[in-house]
Amino acid sequence: MLTNIWLRLHDAPLTIWPDETIGTESRIREEYLSAIRLADQGRITAFIELHRRLSLK
């Protein structure tokens, strides 16, 4: 949610999360958590790519 607030403030496309992200066994949820962990290490490419795939065009 905070990401979408930042994106809106900067006129960037919002991320739309598929319904399947709600469950704990979601592939996209796992990909998101992995991307966040990498971003915490300064490696943000996976997070940017995930956002790009799930963004409103």
Secondary structure, DSSP 8 states (H G I E B T S, - for coil): -HHHHHHHHTT---B---GGGSSTT-HHHHHHHHHHHHHHTT--HHHHHHHHHHB--
